[in-house]
Amino acid sequence: MTATVIQKTIYGLVATGAILVLAICAMGFLSFRTSEASRWTAHTHQVVEELLNALSALQDVETGGRGYVATGDKKFLEPYNWGKVNVVKHLDEVAALTSDNLVEQKNLSDARQLANQKMQFEKDVTEATPEQGRALVAGGNGKIIMDAYRAKIALMMNLETKLLADRNKDLEHLQTALLVVTTVSGLTAIWLLAWVFRITRSALEDEKRRVSELNSLNLGLQNEIEQRKKTEKELKDTTLKLTSSNTDLQQFAYVASHDLQEPLRAVAGFLTLIASKEKEKFDEETVGWINHAVEGAQRMRTLINDLLAYARVESRGKALVPTDFNKALEQAKKDLTVILDETQAQISSSNLPTAMGEEGQLAQLFQNLIGNALKFRTNEKPVVDIESIRKNGEWLFSIKDNGIGFDQEHAERIFVIFQRLQGRDEYKGTGIGLALCKKIIERHGGQIWAESTKGKGSTFFFTIPVMQGEKNG
């Protein structure tokens, strides 16, 4: 017999045993519930008995008081006295028995109040003169109180009677459930035993078919594993090539940018020299050509410097250390002194935090973002507000300006290298500044984005992780 057949047989027997155990547990539980129902039934009978005793005791108080008033015989004070004691005793017993029933507790409180009123009334009757006592009895106030007390006791007994009926009904349901559980468990166990017998007879053929299917699946899995190993090797080789290519590209960008500086400087210098020495020999158009050439060389030099800075973010980046962002901002403002004086810009900032970073790159970040706000200003005085808050384990920085803004649909495009929203003739620049900002922020483990409305200014946001070990603020 194969392992599968044995397993099925064992499973069937275990299931049968489990059902029997569950049936025994269920029957035990139902028996416990039945016992509890019987106990609560007896409890309800006791409550009813105590209520009757409490009613009878107060009737003894009433009978004793009236007998004493009618005859003046002190022997009638005996049932009056022990009736008062028993009223309190039986009502206290009812209170203990119905402590879990808020409705009955409220009714009991009313019954106590009526009983106290009745006992006070009978006390007044017994302590008065016979004529005064008979007058009090004839007034009917005692009867009114007693009738109210009887009605309250009757109400409580009705509630207990209904509760007793519900508990008897629950007991009947439990007995029915016990019968159903026993029957279903027995039939299920018999069915499972028959199922075990049937599968034992047919499982061998099923096992043969399964072995054949497994062999076919194993062959397919082996082929898939071989193909996956081949794919993983190709992916690893591609990753190594991409890493090497990325390194080569960064090195190429740095070398090319560096090596192009000298010839461009020479071109611009010689053109300027020619224009100054031979200025009188050239006509206005020729001088314009030379000026365009010089400006083109200067733009190319600016572009090369920006590319060099972009390539150096990773290749020449220093280790990240705890850095005061206020110092980085001050350095950026020093680098922007000329344009800040020209535009009379107002730069405000809150107390910025200290986080892991490279001060030089962070100063470049602030310089680019503030410079961007000043470049794309309106006719109004430029206002730039820099703030930071701690949120979800990160520092969230915002740089808000009152510039020309842009359509929000271009919010992602502006961070792509060489992408510009305005023409070069209208606003100077290489289109690398915001791409450089993004590269710096990503190196620092954060994200950068912008929100803007055309004509209403822009707000640039970026995040920097909070330093490890820093207490929550």
N, C-alpha and C positions, 0 to 999 in steps of 0.2 A: 504494500500500500504506500503510495507516495505521500510526501510531506503535506501537500495541499489537501489530500483526502483526510489525512489525520487531523489537520488543522480544522477542516470543516466539521468533522465529528466532534472534536474537542469544543469548538465554538457552539455547536448545538447543545452539547451536554452542559456547558457552562451557562448558556442562555436559559436552559431548563432550570438549572440550579438557581440562577439569579432570579428567575420568575418566582420560584418557590420561596426564596428568601424574602423577596419583595412582598409576596403574598402574606408570609408570616408577619413581616413588619407592619403591613397594612392592617392585618387582623388585630395585631397587638395594639396598634394605634386606635383602631375603631373600638376595641374593647376598653381602652383607657378613656376614650371619649364617652363611651356608654356609662362607665363608672362615674365620670365627672357629671354627666347629665343627671344620673340618679342622685348624686350628692347635692346638686343644685336644686333638684326637685324637693328633696328633704329640707334644704335650706329655705325654700320658698314657703313650705308648710310651717316651718318654725316662725317665719316672719308673720304669717297670718295668725298663728296662735298667740304670738306676743301682742299683736294689734288687738285681738279679742280680749286678752287679759288687761291691756291698757284701757280699753273701753269699759270693761267690767269694774276695774279698780275705781275709775272716776264715777261710775254709777254708785258704787259703795259710798264714795264721799258724799254724793248728792243725797242718797237715802239716809245716811247717818245724820247729816245736817238737818234734813227735814224732820226726821224722827225726834231729834233733840228739841227742835223748835216746837213741835206739836205736843210733846209729852213732858219736856223738861227733864226726862230721865237720862242720866249721864252714860248709861250703858250703850246708848246709840252713838256716843262719841268714839267707841272702840272701832267699828267699821270705818268711821270717818277718818280716824287717825291712821290706821294701817292702809286704808285706801289711798291716802295722800302719798305714803311711802311707795306703795306698789305702782302708782301711776308713773312716778319718776323712774322707778326701776325698770318697768316694762318698756317705757319709751326709750330709755338708754340702751336697752337690749336691741330694740328695733334700729336705733341709730348705728350700732355696731354692725348689725347684720346687713344693713343697706348702705354702708359707707361708700360703695362703688356706684351707687345709683343716685345721680344728681337730682332727678325728678322727685324721688321718694324723700331725699334729704330736705328738699324744699317743702314738700307736704308735711314732713315730720316737724319742721320748724314751725309751720302754721299750727299743727296739732299741739305742740308744746305750749305755744302762746295761748291757745284756747283753754288748754288744761290748767295753766297758771291762772287765767282769768276766772275759770270755774272754781278753782280751789280758793282763790281770794274772795270770791262771792260767798261761798259757803262759810269761810272764816268770818266774814262780816255778819252773816246770819247767826252763827253760833255765839258770837261775842255780843250781839245786841240783846235787848230785852225781848221777852217772848212776843210782845205786841209789835215791836219794831221788826223782829225776825220774820213774823208772819206777813208783815207788810212788804218786806223785801221779796219774800217768796211769791206773794200775790202779784207783785209788779211784773213778773214774767221774764225778767232779764236773765235769770239763771237758766230758764228753759231755753231761751234763745241761744245762749252760749253752749249749752249741752247739745242742742240740735246741730249746731255748727260743728261741734267736735265729732258727733256721730257721723255727720256727712263727710268730714275729712277722713276719718278712720275708714269709712265705707269706700271712699275714693282710693285710698291706699290699698285696701284689700282687693278692689277691682283690678288695679294695676298688677298686683301680685298674682291674681288669678289668671290674667292674660299672659303674664310671664310664665306661669306654670304650664299653660296650654302650649306656648311656644316651645318650651323645653321638652314637653312630652312629644311634640311633633318632631323636634330635632332628634329625640331618642329613636323614634320610628324610622327616620331617615338613616340614622346610623346603622340600625339593624338591617335595613334594606341594602345599604352600601356594603355591609359585611358579607351578606349573602351573594351580592353581585361579584365582589372581589374574589370570594372563594370559588365561585363557578367559573368566572373568566380565567382565573389563574390555572385552575385545573384543566380547562379545555385548551388553553395556550400551551401548557406543559405537554399535554398529549400530542398536540399538533407538532410541536418542536421535536419530540421523540420520533414521530413518524417521518418528519423531514430529514432527521439524521439518518434514519434507515434508508430513505430513498437516495440521498446524496452519496451514501457509502457505496451503493450499488452502481451509480452512474458516474461517479467522480473519476474513475480510472480513465474512461474515454475522454472526458473533459481535460484531464491532465495531459494526455498524449497530444491532444490538439494544442494545448497551451504551450507545451514544450516546443512544438514545431513553430508556433508563432513567436516565441521568445528567441529561438535561434535566428529567425528572419529579422527580428528587431535588433538583435545583437550585431548582426552583420551590418545593418543600416547604421547603427550607432558607431560602430568602428569606422565606417567610411566618413561619418559626420565629424568624428573626433579628429581624424587625419586632416580633413578639410579645414577644420577650425584651427588646428595647429599651424597649418600652412598660412591661413589668413592672419593669425596672430604674429607669425614671423614677418610676413609682408608689412603688417601694420607697424611692428617694431622697427623694421628697416626704414619705413617711410618717416616715422617719428625722428629717428636719428638723422636722416637726411634733412628733414625740415629744421631740426635744431641747428645742424651745421650750416644750413643755408641761411637761417636767421642771423646766426653769428657772423657769417661772411657778409651778409647785407649790411649789418650794423657797422662792421669794420670798413666795408666799402664806402658807406655813407660818410663815415668819419674821415677816411683818407681822402676821398674825393672832395669833400667840403674843405678840408684843410689844404690840399694841394691846389685847389682852384683859387684860393685867396690871393696868392702872389701874382699870377697872370692878370687877374681882374684888377688888382691894385695898380699893376703896371699900365694896363690899358687905360684906366680912368686917369692915372697920373699923366701919362703922355698926352692924352687928349686935352686935358686941362692945360698942360704946358704949351701945346700947339696953339690952343685957342688964345692964350695970354700973349704969346710971343708974335704970332702971325695974325692977330686980330684985325689989323688995319688992311691986310691983304684979302681977307675973306668978305664976301658979301653977307647980308643978313640971313639969307637962306642957309648958307654954309655954316654960319655960326649956330643956327638953330639945329642943324643936323648934328654938329659936334655936341651941343648941349643935350640933345636926345640920347646920343651915344653914352655920354657921361652918366646921365640919369639911369639909363638901362644897366650900365655896369654897376652903379650903386645899388639898384634894385636887386641885381643878381647877387651882389655881395651880401645884401641883407637876407636874401633867400638862403644863401649858403650858410650864413651864421645861424639862421633859424633851424635849418636842417641839421646843422652840427649840434645845436642845443637839443634838438629832438632825439638825435642818435645817442647823445651822452646821458640821457635820463637813465638808461639801463646800463650802458657800457661803462660810464664814469660815475655812476651813483655811489655815494658814500653810505656807510652803515647808518641805519635809522637809530637815533638816540632820543631820549627825552628832550623835547624842544619847546621853548616858549613861543607860541604863535604871535604874541605881542611883539617880540623882537623881530620876527620874520616880517610882520606888517610894517614896522618902523623902517626896516631896511628897504622894503619896496617903495615906501613913501619918499625916502631919500633919493632912490634911483629915478623917481618921477618928479623931482623937485621942479624942473624947468616947466613941464606941462602943467603942473599944479599951480605954479605962479601965474602962468599965462592965462589959464582958465578960471583962476580964483575959486577952484573947486573946494567944496566942503566935504571932508572925509571924517566920519564919526564911527566909533567902534566901541563895543562893550569890552569888558575884561575877558580876553580870550584865554583858552585853557592851555595846559602843557600836555603834549602827547608825543608819541613816537614819530620822528620825522627827520628829514634833512633840512636844516635851516636855509641853505642856499636855494634848494629847489622850491621850498615853501615861499621864500621871498619872491622867486620868479613867478610862482602861481599867483600871489597877490598882485604883483606888478602887472601881469598880463590881464587879470580880471578888472583891476581898477583902470588900467590903461584902456581897456576895451570900453569901459563905461564912459571915459572921457573922450575917446575918439568918436563914439556914436552919440554925442550929446545934442541937445536942442539949443535954441537961442537963450534958454534960461540958464541960470547959474547951476553948474553940475553939483549934485548932491549924491553922495555914496554912503550908505549905511551898512556897516559890517557887524553881524551878531553871531552868537553861537549858543546852542543849548545842548544839553545831554539827553539822549533819547535812545532807548533799546540798546545800551552797550556801545553807543557811538556818539561822537560829537558831530552835531549837524550845524554847518556854517551857512550863512546866507549873506550875499553881497547884492544889495538892492540899489538901483540907480533910477534917475528920472530922465533917461535918454529917450532915443527915438523908438526903441523897442523893435519887435519883429513879430511876424505871424507865428503862432504856436506850432503850426504844422512843420516848421523848419527847426524845431528845438533839437532834434537829433542830428540833423545835417550839419549844424554849425561846428560840431566837434570832430568832423571828418577832415583829415589833412587836405589843404589846398581848396577847401570849400568856402565860398564867399557868398553873402547875400546881397552885397552892394558892389558897384563897379569900382575898379581900381582907380579910375580918374577922380571919382568922388571921395573915396576913403582909401588912404594908403594902407598897405599891409600885404603880407604874403599868404595869409590863410592858414598859418601854422600855429598861431598863438593859442587858440582854444584846444586844438589837437594836442599841443604840448601840455596844457593844463590837465587834460584827460589822462595823458600818459603818466604825469606826476602823481595824480590822485590814485590811479590804479596801482602804481608802485607802492604807495602808502597803504594799500588795502582798502580803499574807499571807492565811492562812486560820485559822479558829478552830473548835474542836469540843470536845465534852465526853464523858467516860466516867464512868459512875456505876453504883452498885448501891444500891438503896433500903435505907436504914438503915446503910450502910457508907461514907458520904462520897462526894465527887465530885472529879474532876480535870479542870480546864479546860486545854486546850492551844491555843497559837496560834503562828504562825510569822512571822518577819520576815526578809526577804532580807539576806544578808551584803553589806556595802558593797563596791562594785567596787574592785579593786586590793588588797583585804585578803588577806594570805597565808593559805594553808590551814593550819588548826590541827589 
